[in-house]
Structure formats: structure tokens, C-alpha cells
Amino acid sequence: MTTMDQALDQRSARAGSGDRTTAAGFLPPSPPGIVAGYCHHDRLVTPGEDHHRPGLRLKWYDVRIVGTDVPAEIARTARDTVADITHTAGMDAAGAAGDTLGLVVLHVSDPITYLIIGTWRGNQELWTSTLVREIAGGAFAAVPTGAHSPNMCVWEMGPVWHERQAWVRYLRSPRDDAARDTFLADRLDGLV
């Protein structure tokens, strides 16, 4: 059992449910290619309040359909999940290189809400944990991984690509407090 699974099981136990629904139970399979009649549209990316505590700084992004808001219950559940998982999985362990830095992408879609937690490791590696839940409610569950499994959609790639660019600028900087502050302030806000 992975650390992520253990964290999710602990969350379920605290919520009073001994039977955690896995993402495989409601994540529909995606067909290869493009379905006839698909009409692509932009989504809105907005920075949210960062998730931080000693040893950890995650830049928060909300992704949603233009003209909609992130429902308060989804935002609260996502923030609780991020707090639990980052602590249980040890993502808040600062090392000789300083605080763990990264991002969170909360993508409210229909019928699934996606929650991606990413931390920068090994200098240039983005390690991610992807969780999903039905928009109607429930706990977030880890997306099962395998030889070929879902990663992120084109809208989620927007803030991730922005963060990749910001991270490279940070890597090329003196990486002092001023450079760190510049990295943390560098945010994407707009259509993707």
C-alpha cells in the first residue's frame, strides 16, 4: 500500500467510512482520439490562497468553466485533503535545500473534480499525486496508476506549464530569499 493510499484510508476512517471508494469505481474510461462532435472551449485558471505551513509552500490554482465558481464544499474538501495528504505523505519535510515547494491544481469539471498535488524534487522533477471525486460529493480518491493511466488534461496543463517555466527561472536564479519570493509570486491568472 502506498503512502497516498494510507493517507486516504486514514481520511476515510476519520470520516467514519471503512470502505474507501477508489477512483476506478467512478472514473470513466477515456476513448482514444477525439470524439465526433467535440467542441473545445477555454477554462478559467485563477490563483487561490496558497497552502503553506512550516516546511511546505504550495501555490494553489482553481480551474473551472468560465462563468462558474468553485463550490464552497468542494474547495473545503480539497483543502482538507491536501492538508491531510501532504502531512501524512511527508511532503512538508524541509531538507538541506529548504522548504518543499510546489503547486495544487483543483479542477472542477463535470461530473468529476480533479485534485493534483505537485512538489518539486531532485532539483528539476515534478512529483505528482492525482485524486478525483464526483462533483456531487464524497471524498477524494487516488487515481490508480498503471502502465498507461490518466495524468492531466489540457486545462490542467496550463498552470503546470506556467509553474514549469517559473521553476526553471528559479533554478537559474541565485535561489536566495528574493528569488524564492519572486517564484512564489509568479502566478497564472486567465484563460487556458
C-alpha positions as CSV (number, residue, x, y, z in Angstrom):
1,M,0.0,0.0,0.0
2,T,1.4,3.4,-1.0
3,T,1.8,6.3,1.4
4,M,-1.0,8.1,-0.6
5,D,-3.4,5.1,-0.1
6,Q,-2.6,5.0,3.6
7,A,-3.3,8.8,3.9
8,L,-6.6,8.3,2.0
9,D,-7.6,5.3,4.2
10,Q,-6.8,7.4,7.3
11,R,-9.1,10.2,6.0
12,S,-11.9,7.7,5.3
13,A,-11.6,6.2,8.8
14,R,-11.8,9.7,10.4
15,A,-14.9,10.4,8.2
16,G,-16.5,7.2,9.5
17,S,-16.2,5.2,6.4
18,G,-14.3,2.0,6.5
19,D,-14.8,1.3,2.8
20,R,-13.0,3.9,0.7
21,T,-14.3,4.3,-2.8
22,T,-11.4,4.1,-5.3
23,A,-11.2,6.3,-8.3
24,A,-11.5,3.3,-10.5
25,G,-15.1,2.9,-9.2
26,F,-16.3,6.1,-10.9
27,L,-13.6,7.4,-13.2
28,P,-15.0,6.7,-16.7
29,P,-12.6,5.3,-19.3
30,S,-11.5,7.8,-21.9
31,P,-11.7,6.7,-25.6
32,P,-8.6,7.2,-27.8
33,G,-8.7,10.1,-30.2
34,I,-11.3,12.8,-30.4
35,V,-15.0,12.0,-30.3
36,A,-17.0,13.3,-33.2
37,G,-18.8,16.5,-32.3
38,Y,-16.4,17.5,-29.6
39,C,-16.2,21.3,-29.3
40,H,-13.2,22.6,-27.3
41,H,-13.6,25.7,-25.1
42,D,-11.4,27.7,-22.8
43,R,-11.4,27.3,-19.0
44,L,-10.5,29.9,-16.4
45,V,-7.4,29.5,-14.2
46,T,-7.3,31.6,-11.0
47,P,-4.7,31.6,-8.2
48,G,-6.2,30.7,-4.8
49,E,-4.8,31.1,-1.3
50,D,-1.6,29.1,-1.1
51,H,-1.3,26.0,1.0
52,H,1.6,26.5,3.4
53,R,2.9,25.5,6.8
54,P,6.4,25.1,8.1
55,G,8.5,23.2,5.6
56,L,5.9,23.4,2.7
57,R,4.7,26.0,0.2
58,L,2.2,25.0,-2.5
59,K,0.8,27.6,-4.9
60,W,-2.9,27.0,-5.4
61,Y,-4.8,27.1,-8.7
62,D,-8.5,26.7,-9.4
63,V,-9.5,25.6,-12.9
64,R,-13.2,25.9,-13.8
65,I,-15.7,26.6,-16.6
66,V,-15.9,30.3,-17.4
67,G,-18.8,31.9,-15.6
68,T,-18.8,29.4,-12.7
69,D,-17.3,29.4,-9.2
70,V,-15.7,26.6,-7.2
71,P,-18.4,25.4,-4.8
72,A,-17.5,26.0,-1.2
73,E,-18.0,22.4,-0.2
74,I,-15.6,21.2,-3.0
75,A,-13.0,23.9,-2.0
76,R,-13.2,22.9,1.7
77,T,-12.9,19.2,1.0
78,A,-10.0,19.8,-1.4
79,R,-8.1,21.9,1.1
80,D,-8.7,19.4,3.9
81,T,-7.5,16.6,1.6
82,V,-4.3,18.5,0.7
83,A,-3.6,19.3,4.3
84,D,-4.0,15.6,5.3
85,I,-2.1,14.1,2.4
86,T,0.8,16.4,2.3
87,H,1.4,15.9,6.0
88,T,0.8,12.1,6.0
89,A,3.0,11.6,2.9
90,G,5.8,13.7,4.4
91,M,5.7,16.4,1.7
92,D,6.2,19.0,4.4
93,A,9.7,17.8,5.4
94,A,12.1,20.6,4.7
95,G,15.6,19.4,3.9
96,A,19.0,21.0,3.5
97,A,17.7,22.7,0.4
98,G,14.9,24.4,2.4
99,D,11.1,24.2,2.2
100,T,9.4,21.9,-0.2
101,L,7.8,24.0,-3.0
102,G,5.1,23.0,-5.4
103,L,1.6,23.5,-6.6
104,V,-2.0,22.4,-6.3
105,V,-4.5,22.3,-9.2
106,L,-8.2,22.0,-8.3
107,H,-10.1,21.4,-11.5
108,V,-13.9,21.5,-11.1
109,S,-15.3,19.7,-14.1
110,D,-18.5,17.7,-14.7
111,P,-19.0,15.0,-13.5
112,I,-15.5,14.7,-11.9
113,T,-13.4,17.1,-9.8
114,Y,-9.7,16.6,-10.1
115,L,-7.1,17.5,-7.5
116,I,-3.4,17.4,-8.5
117,I,-0.7,18.0,-5.9
118,G,2.8,18.5,-7.2
119,T,6.1,19.0,-5.4
120,W,9.5,19.8,-6.9
121,R,12.0,17.1,-6.0
122,G,15.5,16.2,-7.2
123,N,16.2,19.7,-8.5
124,Q,14.1,19.5,-11.7
125,E,11.5,16.8,-11.1
126,L,7.8,17.4,-10.5
127,W,6.3,14.6,-8.4
128,T,2.5,14.5,-8.6
129,S,-0.4,12.9,-6.8
130,T,-3.7,12.9,-8.7
131,L,-7.0,12.5,-6.9
132,V,-10.6,12.6,-8.1
133,R,-14.1,12.7,-6.7
134,E,-17.6,13.0,-8.2
135,I,-18.8,16.6,-8.3
136,A,-21.9,15.5,-6.4
137,G,-19.8,14.8,-3.3
138,G,-17.7,12.3,-1.4
139,A,-14.1,12.0,-0.6
140,F,-11.2,12.4,-3.0
141,A,-9.6,9.1,-4.1
142,A,-6.2,8.5,-5.7
143,V,-6.3,7.8,-9.4
144,P,-4.9,4.3,-9.9
145,T,-1.6,4.2,-11.7
146,G,-0.5,1.6,-14.2
147,A,1.3,1.2,-17.5
148,H,-1.0,3.8,-19.1
149,S,-3.1,5.9,-16.8
150,P,-4.6,9.4,-16.7
151,N,-2.3,12.2,-15.9
152,M,-3.9,15.6,-16.6
153,C,-6.0,17.4,-19.2
154,V,-5.1,20.3,-21.5
155,W,-6.7,22.8,-19.0
156,E,-4.7,21.4,-16.0
157,M,-1.5,21.5,-18.1
158,G,-1.9,25.4,-18.3
159,P,-0.9,26.1,-14.7
160,V,1.5,23.2,-14.6
161,W,3.3,24.5,-17.7
162,H,3.4,28.0,-16.1
163,E,4.9,26.5,-13.0
164,R,7.5,24.7,-15.0
165,Q,8.6,28.0,-16.6
166,A,8.6,29.7,-13.2
167,W,10.6,26.8,-11.7
168,V,13.3,27.0,-14.4
169,R,13.6,30.7,-13.8
170,Y,14.1,29.9,-10.1
171,L,16.7,27.2,-10.8
172,R,18.7,29.7,-12.9
173,S,18.5,32.4,-10.2
174,P,20.7,32.8,-7.2
175,R,17.9,30.9,-5.3
176,D,18.1,33.3,-2.4
177,D,15.2,34.6,-0.4
178,A,14.4,37.3,-3.0
179,A,14.4,34.7,-5.8
180,R,12.2,32.4,-3.8
181,D,9.7,35.2,-3.1
182,T,9.7,36.0,-6.9
183,F,9.0,32.4,-7.7
184,L,6.1,32.2,-5.1
185,A,4.6,35.4,-6.5
186,D,4.8,34.3,-10.2
187,R,1.2,33.2,-10.9
188,L,-1.0,32.3,-13.8
189,D,-4.4,34.0,-13.9
190,G,-6.6,33.8,-17.1
191,L,-7.9,31.6,-19.8
192,V,-6.3,28.3,-20.9
